[in-house]
């Protein structure tokens, strides 16, 4: 049953991202990575799909370019929400001293409300923020609770992290 669920999950995510590089392009034994660590099938089946932030599927041609001959049946990269969060927090630290200081004084960032290109991010946003890199990043602004409440009607967070970027390229279309 877990195999059936995971297969359905993989198909739905991969086709939602790009039908060009869906699982139908994979061979019988694709290499799978979770949070940049190569894993085997039992580890994949043990992963709770609610923890997944990003999934990229590469067919054999692209996979061979990425990891060599081991990619002959394709590659699946899965990134968890935890991993994605660490990645975008590290990136935003590098872009803003103010954000870095705020993160140091407020722990893990759970008191922050993230707003990307004017859209308030409420759930399952970790992958969206983790895709931001130097190619798409424009700026980051921080607003305090009073301004966050006045501008966005958000009262349960202490700070608003307002990120401007162009839309990240779909990694499955490279």
Secondary structure, 3 states (H helix, E strand, C coil): CHHHHHHHHHHHHHHHHCHHHCHHHCCCCCEEEECCEEECHHHHHHCCHHHEEEEEEECHHHHHHHHHHHHHHCEEEEEEHHHHHHHHHHHHHHHCHHHHHHHHHHCCCCCEEEEECCEECCCCCHHHHHCCCCCCEEEEEEEEHHHHHHHHCCCCCCEEEEEEECCCCCHHHC
